Amino acid sequence: MAKFARLVVHGLAVASLARPSLALSGPFDVREATVDVVHSALLARLTTCREVISAFIARIEQFNPILNGVVSLNPDALSDADQMDGLIASGNMTGALFCIPVLLKDNYNAVGMNTTGGCLDLANNRPLVDAPTVKVLKGAGAIILGKTNLHEMALEGLTVSSLGGQTVNPYDLTRTPGGSSGGAGAAIAASFAVVGTGTDTVNSLRSPASAGSLFSFRPTRGLISRAGVIPVSYTQDVVGAFARNPQDLAVAMTVMASVGFDPRDNATALMPTEIMHTDYYRCLLGGSLKGLRLGLVDGFFDHTSSPETTPVDDIMAGMVSQLTAAGAEVVNITETIYNSAAISAALDVQVYEYRELLDTYLAGEDLSGEPRPKSFDELYRNGSGEFLVIPSQHAFVEAAFRSSTSNTSYFTAQRGIQNLTQALKATFARDKLDALIYPEQKNLVVTVGSQSQAGRNGILASLTGSPIVTVPAGFSSPTEDALLGVPVGMEILGQPWTECLLLNIARHVSELVPVRRMPAFANMTVETKVFDSVPVITPNSANIAPAYPVGVF
């Protein structure tokens, strides 16, 4: 009789064989693979962890030269997979992310890989210690597959960098993938891994999710430690994840939030005791859209008719109709305070905080590698000049030289943020809302060569520290460049510490309006390979649109 062990996968007990049984009956198809699909195949002995990881690497080899989303692979990924196979053989397969390949945005510190921020001058920046989030991902059994491209130093939303070049949108190769976490978003959309991590200072997790038909979360500021990640803004930065379904997103949130209080990020002290150790997977269970009150933010739409804005308006109108039919009450929010452009212009404080935070990060004793800059000045004044700065970024960095948290205007902006936060609370209370909904972008994601990712609505959550779950809402009409259309995403914003409710809403929305589709260009199987070693991935840094000059300050 076969021996059984009770194992825990995403907090749920699963019965599994404790001994190897059948050999692989066919190649493991990793397209749209989920945490549960990978675990079921491993438990049934239909595949091995090495074969799973090899299959994802084969996809990266095949399609990354087109997408340009992955900038490096973890040289230890296959040996880590072999260790997992040893655990399976001994009946010790445990961990919510056991053998699940995870791609990290290249601003997360991970031992064994450089952390570049997409900047050539940081190509030798080698961490000695994992970021706390990376540590808990590994502790949950995840295999760090590699690093992904980002908009250089996470300062814009186009995902172009001097180290990684331009990442393109997997649904329309003439468009950007959003950003700044666009490399991770594009890679997960194309099934290069099961989970991807990102950071979000203004829009950077939600923009790629919207543009990649993905689910993402921006947590309440303080839920997940930001230590060990290249910073931009103490006020606005958070870390989070991408997935192709709400179940995998909930597992990733559970693991990343398990860091708990971290003295290296004192915002984590804000976390209420009652939500510590929450299993966000269980938040998906039960619930209903019926009876929910959802505020539709009118100021976050561009009602001007155009090929770039009309698809967004039409998709959101269809979503509202579906939600209403399912029993939710959608309340129009027309307050003029909800104007993304005006909020950004008046209250965005990242320029005041960037230089001081980057100085602290670059001087950290947990970094090694030479040559590498050890301060903001060394990077932007005394470095090689091998960094990419589009005009808007050039102005930002120049302003960062002059700005600091001691500026009077910084305190004025912080007071404005407090007022905005109180106004948002008042909106929730007045209209008895469960969440706000609106499109992540007023328009479709912009084309490669654009000077900025225009029309995004992420600033409200970034300044108020509110949690957001982004869900796929639909696709624009197909075109010659976009065979399935261009994805459009919807943000679901809640009050602080309501991630559980938001994930439950996201799950019901995903079942009510199941719009997630795989990109046409990558929707094919790849010849199975079982690699002897991890191949070297060279980012296509030459893939930079002529409009982006290399700058020297």
Secondary structure, DSSP 8 states (H G I E B T S, - for coil): ---EEEEEETTEEEEEESS--S---S----TT--HHHHHHHHHTTSS-HHHHHHHHHHHHHHHHHHH--EEEE-TTHHHHHHHHHHHHHTT---STTTT-EEEEETTB-BTTB---TT-GGGTT-EESS--HHHHHHHHTT-EEEEEE--SGGG-SSS-EETTTEE--BTTBTTB---SSSHHHHHHHHTTS-SEEEEEESSSTTHHHHHHTT-EEEE--TTSS--TTB--S-TTT-EEEEEESSHHHHHHHHHHHHTT--BTTBGGGGGS-GGGTT--TTGGGSS--STT-EEEEEGGG---S--TTTHHHHHHHHHHHHHHHHTT-EEEEE--TT--HHHHHHHH--HHHHHHHHHHHHHT-TTEE-SS---SHHHHHTSS---EE--HHHHHHHHHHHH--TTSHHHHHHHHHHHHHHHHHHHHHHHTT-SEEEEESBSS---BTT-SS-TTB-THHHHHHT--EEEEEEEE----SS-SS--EEEEEEE-STT-HHHHHHHHHHHHHHS------GGG-S-------SS-------TT---TTS-EE--
